[in-house]
């Protein structure tokens, strides 16, 4: 269940695990609030203190230094609008690096709203709206992200970055032709890491995994070793290899990510997935615990719950599943839309198909043409024995021509169940040829 929450990106948290950050005493908190006040009474958000391995990097020391200096500039001059943007950008990066989305995303939105209320010039307004759209994407508020990115694009139609946000929003909303147009515009303006990575995903969902790998390789070549965005990009390249059954290439990418950015938790989780597929369950579990010790990412705990379930440790699996639900609820309270994640958890781990259906229907209401949402809906209806609805959603899930092995396996199983045995067996064969792990992943 890799990619349980993709933006974990998202995507993040909670009272059920040991919190990564130590709470301040009341007196210290009061001092911080006073020191962070600006002229209109607005309190600048806190930079949470990193713990463990994340606190040992030179990057962290520099981050603290820049945040303190930037806050001082804002307090000295509340009209220093570029400093608001700089602070928001740092917090966006901290959210990605630390996984503390529940703190940072509401803080960033509050900071940007405060800036926007001051009616800055178009350049600053564009940057503020661009950052807001990025946060809304991470919160899975895709319609709002698209609306916000469109407002930004109208202020500056020559920014490649804003077209990237429009690609992401349109993909998630199921507006695939529009996503392709935005990606083409993005590539025209600036072919780089962020544009190649979008092209990669669009190629994959349109049935060209080879082209997806080629584009993501270009994205990797456009990055700088050690930076978080390259770690994310290389890790995603590993995930594409893994999705299509090339565990050796995937492992190379995950290990290279860790060489370039030691302790990158998503690469540790990627290696855990590889070890699990190889049958090395103890190693997979160890790697996931290492990842969990770095950031409180929901998907890491969910992956542990699946391992516990598959190895017969039902009590531990059930306990971890409840912890994951609590983590998700906490994240949801901070504005993160979690319907699809809930649906997957209830379908695959808890096996409560009625509850899973309840959540996937909410997501279908919001984005009825998204192929991933329809794939999950098709799986749920298949497991409930409702083949008419399973076929309806399967057709939508296949609408872009995706060759994702798990999707092909689901299609094969549904075809067999509805009497299309020859077609079903062919799809199962294609799925297994692409990835021999597709059958287990789809059950």
N, C-alpha and C positions, 0 to 999 in steps of 0.2 A: 504493500500500500504506500509506496513512495509517492510523493506529490499528493499526499492526503490534503494538504493545504499548500497551494502553489505559491502564494505570495507571502509567504511566511516570512514571502514575500511577503505572505504573508504571512507573519501571519501567524496575535501572540500575547505577563499573563497571570499568574493564578495563585490562589490561596491553597491549592491542593498539593503543590510541590514547594520545596524550599525556595523562597524568593531569592532572586539573584542579587537584590540590592537591599542593604540594611536601612531601616527606617531611621530618620533623625529624631532626636528628642524634641519635645514641644518647644523648648526654649531655642534650640538651634533652628527649628523650622520658622519660628517667629522672626529670628534675626535674618534668615534668608529671605523671607517675604518682604521685610522692610528694605533690605538691600536690593531686591529685584523690582521695587516699585518704580514706575515711570510717572511722568507728570499728570497723566489723566487717571491715575489710580490703578492702571492695569499692571498686573504682576507678570513679569517675564518668567517663562517656564524654566524649571530646573533641568540641569544636566545630571542625569542619574550616574552615580559612581559605579563604574564597571568593577566586576569582581573576577577572581580566578584568572585564567589565562588571558582573557580580554584586557585585563588591567596591566599586563606586563609589556605591552607594545609601545614603541616610540610614538606610534600614531595616537595612542590615548593621551600621552603627555602633551602632545601638540594640540589635540582637540580641546583639552581643558584650558590651555593657555589662550587659544583663539576665542573660545566661548567667553571666558572672563573679560578679555579685552573688548569683545564685541558688545557685551552687555554694558560695560562702562561707557562705551561710545553712545549707546542708545539712551542711557540714563543722563548723560551729559547733554545730549541733543536728541530729544524725542522725534525730531523731524529728520533724523539720519536714516532715511528709508533703505538705502543699500545694506545697512547693518541688520535690519529686520530680515531681509532676504538671506543674508549670509547665515544668520542664526537658524533660520528655518531649514536651509540646506544642510547645515551640520546636524540638526535633529533628525532630518530624513535619513541621513547616513547612519546615525546612531541607532535608529529604529531597525534598519537593515542589519547592522552589525551585531547588536545586542539582543534583538528579538523582543524588546520591551515596547511593543506597539501600543499596548494599552495605555502607557504613559505618554509616548511621544506623539501619536497621531492626533488625539484631541488637543494636545499642547500646540502642535504645529498649526492646526486649523484655527485655534484661538489667536495665535500670534499673527497669522495672515489676515484674519478678519479685522483685527485691530489695525493692521497696516492699511488695509483697503478702506477702512472707515475714514482714514486721513486724506483720502483722495489724492494719491500720488500721481505722477505723470504716467504716460502710457507705457514707457519702458519698465518701470517698477510694477505697474499694474499687470503687465504681461507676465513678468516673472512670478508675481504672487499667484496669479490664476494658474500658471503652469504647475507650480508646486502644489496648489490645492487639488488640481486634477490628478496628480500623482498619488496624493494621499487617498483620495476617493477611490482610485483604482485598487490600492492596497487594502482598503476597507470593503472591497467588493460592492461598492455603490456605483455600479457601472453607468447607469443612466445619468447620474449627477456628474460623474467624471467626464462623460462625453459632452454634456452641456457646458461644463466649466472649461474644458479644453477648446471647445468651439469659440467661446468668448475670447479666450486667449489668442487663438488663431486669427480672429478678426482684427486684433490689435497688431499682430505681427505674423503675416502669412509666409514669411521667409525663414521661419525657425524649423529646423528638422526635428528638434526634440518634441515640439507640440504635436507634430504629425505622428510621432511615436505613441503619444498618449491616445490619439484618435484611432490609431491602429488597434491598440489594446482594447479600448472601450468598444469599438465596433466588433472585434472578434468575440469578446465576452457576451455582447448582446446578440450575436448571431448574424450581424450585418456583414457577411463575408465579402461581397463585391465592393462595398464601401471601404472595408479594411484594406483590400488590395489597392484601391485607388490611393488611399492615404500612404501606404507603404511605397508605392511608386513615386509619389510626390516627395517623400522623405529621402529616397535614394537619389533623386534628382538633385536635391539640395546638398546632401552631405552623406556620402557612403562611408559609414564608420561602424564601430561596434554596435551601437544601438539600432542602426538601420539594418545591418546584416542579420542581427538576431531576430528582428521582426520578420524579415524575409524568410528566414529559416522556419519559423513557426508556421507561416502561411503556406510554405511549400509542403510542410509535413501534413497539415490538415487537408491539403488538396491532393494527397496521395503521392507525394514525391519525397520519400524519406532520404534518398540519395542526395537530392538537391538540397534538402534541409541540412544535411551534414556538411555539404560543401559550403553553404552560406554561413553556418555556425563556425566552421573552420576559419572563414574570412573574418568573422567577428572576433574570434580569439586572436588572430594575427594582428588585429587593429587595437588590441588592448595593451596595458602595461602591467608587467608582473608585479604582484603584491597588492594591487588595488582590488577592492571588494567587487567592483563591477566585472573585472576580468575573472575573478574567482567564480562569480555567479555564472558568467558566460561559459567558461570551460566546464563547470559542473553540469550545466544544461546540455552541453555537447555530450558529456558522459551519459546523461540520462537518455538522450536520443539513441545512442549506441545500445544502451541497455534495453530500451523499449523494443528494439528490433532484434534482440537476441545476441548482440555482439558483446559478450561480457568482458572479453579480453581488452577491447578498445575502450570500453567504459571504465574499466579498472585503471587503465593508463591515465585517462583524463582525471579521475578522482585523485589518484596519487600525485599527479603533476600539480593539481590544484593545491594539495597540502604542502608540496615542496615550495610553491610560490607564496602561499599564504598559510603558514602552519596553524593548525587548530581550526581551520574553516569547518564549521559543524556540519554543513550540508554535504561536504565531501566525505566526512566520516560516516554520515548516514548513507551516502551512496555506496561506500565500501561495505557497510553493513548489509545492504541489499544484495550486493554481489556475493558476499559470504553466505548469506541465507540461501540464495539460489544454488550455490555449490554444495549446500548441505552442512556447512560449518556453522551450526546454530550458536554455539557458545561464543565464537568469534564475532558473529553478527550482534549478539546481545551485548557483548563488551563494547563494541564500537558505538552502539546506540547510547549506552550509558555515558560514554565519553562525550558524545554530542549533547546529551541532555545536561551534562555538567557545565557546558559552555553557554548555551542559551535555552530558555524555556519554550522550545518550539513544539507545538501541539503534535505535529506529524511524527516526531521522534517517539513520543509517548504512545501514540497510536500504533506505530510499528512494533514497539515492545509488546503491546497488548496482543497483537496478532501472533507474535512469536510464542507468547505464553499460551494462547489458545491452541495453536497448532502443535505444541509440545505437551498438551494435556494438563497444563497448570490452570485449570478453570478458575479457581478461586482468585489467583493472582491476575488472571486476564480480566475477570469481572471487576475486580477492584481498580485496575488500571483504566478500564473503560469508563468507570464512573468518574475517575479523576480527569480523564480527557473531556468528558461531558461538562464537568465543572469548569475546566480551563476554557472551553469553548463558550460557555455561558458568560464567563467573566469578560472574554474578548468581545462577545456580542453586546454586552452592556456598554462597551466603549465605542460602539458604532460599526463593528465589523459584521457584515451580513454573512451568516454561516449556514444557510439552508442546505446547500449542496454537500457541505462537509458533514452536517448532521445526517443527511440521507445516506451517504456512504457508510458512516459509522454504524447506523442502525441496520443497514442492509447486510454488511459484510461481517461486522464484529458481534453485534448484539443479536442479529437475525430477527429483528422485529420489523417485518415488512410493512405492516400498516403504518407504523411510525415513520419509517423511511419514505413511504409514499406521501404522507402528510407534508414532509419537508420538501420533497422534490416537486410537489405541486406548487408550492410557494415560489420555487425558483422558476418553474415553467411559466408562471404568471408574469414574472419579471423579464424573462428572456426565453420565449418559447421556441426560438429557432437555433439556439446554441446546441452544437452537436454533442458536447460533453454532458450537458444536462439531459438531453434526450437519450443518450447512451445509458445513463444511470436509470432513467425512467423505464427504458426498455428492459433492463436487467431486473428491476423491482417487479414489474408486471409479469415477467417470465417466471420469477420465483414464486409469485402469487398464483400462477396458473392462468392468468388473464392474457391469452395469446393475441386477442384482437388488439388490445391496447399496446401490447409488446411490439406487434408488427407496425403499428402506427408510429410509435416513437423510434423504432429501429430505422424506418425509412428516413426520418428526419436526421437521425444520427449519421446515416450514410450519405447524406445529401451533398457533401463536399468531395466525396471520393476518397476519404481517408482510408489508408491501409494499415492503421494501427492494429496490431495483432489481437489485442484484447477485444476491440470492437468487432473484428472479423470472427473471433471465437463466439462472442455473444450472438452475432448474426447467424452463425452456423447452428448454434444450439436452438435458437428460435425457429429457424427454418426446419430443422429436424422435428421439433415439437409440433409444428403446424403441418406436417406431412410432406414438406419439400425435402425429402431425404437426400436426393442426389445433390441438389444445390447446397444443402446444409453440410454434407460430408465434404464437399469441395472447399467450402469456406473454412471448416475446421482444419482441413489439410493445409490450406494456405496460411492459416494462423500459426499452426505448429511449425511449418517450414520457416516462417519469419521469426518466431520466438517460441521455443519449446515450453516456456513457462506460462504462455498465454492461457492455457486451459485452467490451471490452478488459480491464476490471478482473477479469472472471470467467475469463479464459483464462490 
